[in-house]
């Protein structure tokens, strides 16, 4: 069975993912895009620089992360469903996800608090500890943008982790009545997620058009309305992005179950450069073609829909060459699987967690730009990326990787005595050979 992260072939534990060697490279792109986005905002480059409109929309990297999660996490479930097998139990899935997210995140929260002052947040009350360590700050109108503020997306991811096994279970139960229509039911399920997403946003926008309260294009205040949180951070508002990744997973599994690869899939896989050209064009259009604001300001409902759609298409076009076609052919795939890029993707979680703290340290403390929206963007980015990479490497090898040794052994599930005995016999046989 292939390992989950091809850049680290010795990563402990089993993986239920098929071998998609380009996904570490996609993670590298997503993490770097978010770093550029934050650097452009902090230095003021995104507001006035020559290419500021491009750096201003690097937050599309978050959408790419959501599509990656939708694809990789749902694929084992849909694969088991179409094969008529039982999927991984929900508690095992949740245990693995908890080990993947929380240990590295907790260390980052503590480290950033002790070294950098925890950004805009504090850890002075039980509510602070519960919100930040439990990744529930996106449900709090006063804490949503404090602490490790980019961690809002992790809170959204955690809610997706809780949701996906239950969603897969519901799809399987529905499909039991029509066992010959499993693929069609999967498609209907994904369409339903997108419809729920659109209705969710529209309902909140109609209930509380908060951009009228602050003024479209105005900087958000410390306290946000629930409408702002529900439409920007809560899971239902991102169902469309996750569903795009899940749709790719469904199509990937369907293709793998065919005796012959369909011709249209062959054509899709043969033109990776075309898909990346479309991704670039979509991203540029989102940046300069539709009038989206450069800075972190309140968006109208229309602006939010446009941005979400274009970010989702950008991520979709980026992922297609990493899913379909010969994964060892083409400049795009060679770039994604190139060792330095794959390594950045391997430790991208740590880069994502630590980069903003290092951006502040480089710009304010080491380069001396105390006021907001000042500083040389290239210098700040290079320094912050270098230190974030070092910190992420330490996080991966000292915290994240060792913890993953236990991802297939939930503490509440004892190994059957027969399995323990078989393991002992096998070990004895290996020692005698």
Buried (B, 14 or more C-beta within 10 A) or exposed (E): EEBBBBBBEEBBBEBBBBEBBBBBBBBBBBBBBBBBBBBBBBBBBBBEBEEBBBBBBBBBBBBBBBBBBBBBBBBBBBBBBBEEEEBBEBEBBBBBBBBBBBBBBBBBBEBBBEEBEBBEBBBEEEEBEEBBBEBBBBBBEEBBBBBBBBBBBBBBBBBBBBBBBEBBBEBBEBBEEEEEEBBEBBBEBBEBBBEBBBEBBEBBBEEBBBBEEBEBEEEBEEEBBBBBBBBBBBBBBBBBBBBBBBBBBBBBBBBEEEEEEEEEBBEBBBBBEBBBEBBEBBBBBBBBEEEBBBBBBBBBBEBBBBBBBBBBBBBBBBBBBBBBBEBEEBEBBBBBBBEEBBBBBBBBBBBBBBBBBBBBBBBBEEBEBEEEBBBBBEBBBEBBBEBBBBBBBBBBEEBBBEBBEBBBEBEEEEEEEEEEEEEEEEEEEEEEE
